């Protein structure tokens, strides 16, 4: 389920809902201030590529994406421009 804010960000940043599904299925999760942040680490990215879960074109767009979820709802999505710090709680 998407919040209104997430719907706007998906449109603005050209991130598809299927990309969010791949993030939540294959991506790593980190917890920060009560929210879940899904992103691709090297290990999760390799698992996605090994399973051939999406097209090469979609992989190019997906590699640096992240999604923030709280209470099972997508709050926002974006493209990483820097490395996330691990272990923030």
Buried (B, 14 or more C-beta within 10 A) or exposed (E): EBBEEBEEBBEEEEBBEEBBEBBBEBBBEBEEEEEBBBBBEEEBBEBBEEEEBBEEEBBEBBEEBBBBBEEEEBBBBBEEEEEEEEEEE
